[in-house]
Amino acid sequence: MTRRILTVTLNPAIDVTYRVDVLRVGETVRVPDVRSRAGGKGVNVAAVVRALGGESVVLALTTTRTPDEFADGLAGLGLAHRLVPALPAVRRTVAVVTRAGGTTMLQENGFPAGGTAEAGIFTALRAELAAGAGAVVISGSVPAGLAADVPAKLARLCARHDVPVIADVSGAALREAAGSGAVLMPNEDELADLAGPGLEACEDLVAAGTPAVVATFGPGGAVAVTDRGAWRARPAEVVSGNSAGAGDAGAAALAMHLTASEVDWPVALADVVATSAAAVLRPVAGEIDADARDKWIPAVEVERIR
Amino acid sequence: MTRRILTVTLNPAIDVTYRVDVLRVGETVRVPDVRSRAGGKGVNVAAVVRALGGESVVLALTTTRTPDEFADGLAGLGLAHRLVPALPAVRRTVAVVTRAGGTTMLQENGFPAGGTAEAGIFTALRAELAAGAGAVVISGSVPAGLAADVPAKLARLCARHDVPVIADVSGAALREAAGSGAVLMPNEDELADLAGPGLEACEDLVAAGTPAVVATFGPGGAVAVTDRGAWRARPAEVVSGNSAGAGDAGAAALAMHLTASEVDWPVALADVVATSAAAVLRPVAGEIDADARDKWIPAVEVERIR
C-alpha cells in the first residue's frame, strides 16, 4: 500500500515568531527578529510525515487573494499541496519567544470561509484519493462559515474509499467525527468532553463504531483502544521543550502505521509516543529530533491492558 | 497659504489590534477579535490634520507586492496618498488590548528598504511640493536600507522650497535633522539625548539654526523655543488613556499653525498641548476628541519664559 499521506487543514495559519529579550504585559517591546512560515496542524503533520520517510500532500483552504503567503510558505517548506482558495485571508498565530525561555502564543481564530469552501475541499480530497492515498489526517479547527460536521463528512468520504483516516479535531467537530469511520486522537480534556474520562470512554467509542481511539496524555504517554485489544504506552523519559507540535507528530507517526494492511498496534503506539516526544525537543512545530525518536522507540514501555 | 499638509512616513506599518480578556506571559490566548489598519506616525498625523479641517497627503514607502494592504488601508481611511513601492513587506505592530485595560505593544522594526527607496521618496516629495504644500511633517523611524540622514535631506528639500517642515524623528535621524531647517519635536528623552536637558538645550539648537524646537513632556505640557522668544504651556487637566498617538496629534496641530505667514507661537503651543491631550482620550492613534480639544485650547496656561 502507498505510504502517501494526505493531510487536511481547514483553518490554515501563518505562524509568526517574534524573538524578544523580555515580554511584559502592558509594556511596548520592539521586535527585531520576525520569522514566519506556513502553519496549521495539517501542515505540521505533513512535515513530520516527510521526516519519517513518507510522502505527504497538504490539502488546505487558503486565501482568495494573491500573492498567497501561505502557498508561498508551503512551497518554501518543499511540501506538496493542493489548495482551495476560499478564505478572505489566512489567520496568523504569533509566538512571542523570550530569551528567558517562556513563549506566549496569540492565536487568531481565523476568518470565515466563503460559500465555495466545502465543495472545494471535497473536490480536492476526491482528486487526491483518486491519485492514491495510504492514509488521511484531518487536523485542527473548523473556521467560521463551515459546519462542525465537515471533518466527519470528509472522514466518511475516506472510509468509503477504504482509506484509513485520522480525525485530530476537538469540540463539536470531534463529537461529529465519532462514528464517521475516523480514528480519533483526543487528548485528556477532549476525551473527557467527548465521552467521559478513562479507558471505558474509549471502549464506548469503539463499541459504537470508531475503528480506534488513540488518547494522548502528554508526558503521561498514550492509550490505544481498538476492537482487537487495548494498549498503554509510557515514554522512556519525560522531556521538556516545545509541546506545540507534539500531537501533530504523533498523528503523523500513526498515519504511517495505518497505511499497513494490518496495523501492529503496540508498535504503532510506541511510535506515536516516541515521535511526539521527539517533536518536543525541536523549537518549531513540524520538526522532530530523528535520533531521539530512534533511541526512544525501543525504550517505550507498552503494556496490554485489555 | 494652502493648509495642505504633506506627511512623510519612511517606515509604515499595519497596526493590528488583538482584543482578548487576559494576556499572561508564557500562556496561549485565543484571539477572536482582530482588527487592522494602515499605521505609522505620518499616517496618524495625516488623519489628525483632516480632523482639524486641513487637507493631508500621506507620502510613504510601501511594499513592492500586490495587493498592498497598506495602500488599501489608506484608501479605507479616506486618506490621500502617494506611495513609493520599495519595501519587501510592510511591518506589523500588534497591540494586545486586554479587558482589564492594559495594552501590550509588539512593534516589528520593519523590513529593509530597497535601493530605489531614497530616489523614490524624493521624487514623490518634489511632486507634492510642486502641487502646493503649506507644511510637511516627517515622522517616525528610518527602515534599514536607508541612511539616518534621509529625513534631514528631505527637510532641506522642503526648506529650499520655503515650505515649513517638522522632523518628528529620534536617535541618529534627529541628530542629522538638527540644522536641516526642520522644526524639531523631541520628547524629554530625545531632547536630552540630542542636546542635553532643559531650556538651554533648545536654545542651543535654535542658536545653531533650527527654526524652532517644540519639546513635549507628555502630561507636563510642552515648551516652544524660537528666535523670537520661548513659551511654556501646561495642559488644563491631566488625562489618562492611550498616549500612542499623542505626539502625532501635536505634530498635526503644529503643522497647521506653521502654514500661517507668521506663526503665533503661544497660540500654536496651546493647540499642540490641547490636541495631544485630546488624542489621549481616543483608543486609536490618529483620532482626537474634538470637543475636548475645543474646551481645552483656551484653558491651556501659556507662559512666556524668555
Contacts between the chains, C-beta under 8 A, distances in Angstrom:
chain1	res1	chain2	res2	distance
A	18	B	106	5.9
A	18	B	108	7.7
A	20	B	106	7.8
A	23	B	25	5.3
A	23	B	104	7.4
A	24	B	25	7.2
A	24	B	104	7.6
A	25	B	23	5.3
A	25	B	24	7.2
A	25	B	25	6.3
A	25	B	98	7.5
A	25	B	102	5.9
A	25	B	104	5.3
A	26	B	102	3.8
A	26	B	103	6.8
A	26	B	104	5.9
A	27	B	104	6.5
A	27	B	105	7.5
A	28	B	104	7.7
A	28	B	105	3.9
A	28	B	107	6.5
A	29	B	104	7.7
A	29	B	105	7.0
A	29	B	106	5.8
A	29	B	107	7.2
A	30	B	107	5.4
A	30	B	109	6.2
A	31	B	106	5.5
A	31	B	107	6.2
A	31	B	108	4.8
A	31	B	109	6.5
A	32	B	109	5.1
A	34	B	91	7.8
A	34	B	108	5.2
A	34	B	109	7.9
A	65	B	67	5.9
A	66	B	66	7.8
A	66	B	67	7.6
A	67	B	65	5.8
A	67	B	66	7.6
A	91	B	34	7.8
A	94	B	94	6.3
A	94	B	106	7.3
A	96	B	106	6.6
A	98	B	25	7.5
A	102	B	25	5.8
A	102	B	26	3.8
A	103	B	26	6.8
A	104	B	23	7.4
A	104	B	24	7.6
A	104	B	25	5.3
A	104	B	26	6.0
A	104	B	27	6.5
A	104	B	28	7.7
A	104	B	29	7.7
A	105	B	27	7.5
A	105	B	28	3.9
A	105	B	29	7.0
A	106	B	18	6.0
A	106	B	20	7.7
A	106	B	29	5.8
A	106	B	31	5.5
A	106	B	94	7.3
A	106	B	96	6.6
A	107	B	28	6.5
A	107	B	29	7.2
A	107	B	30	5.4
A	107	B	31	6.2
A	108	B	18	7.7
A	108	B	31	4.9
A	108	B	34	5.2
A	109	B	30	6.2
A	109	B	31	6.5
A	109	B	32	5.1
A	109	B	34	7.9
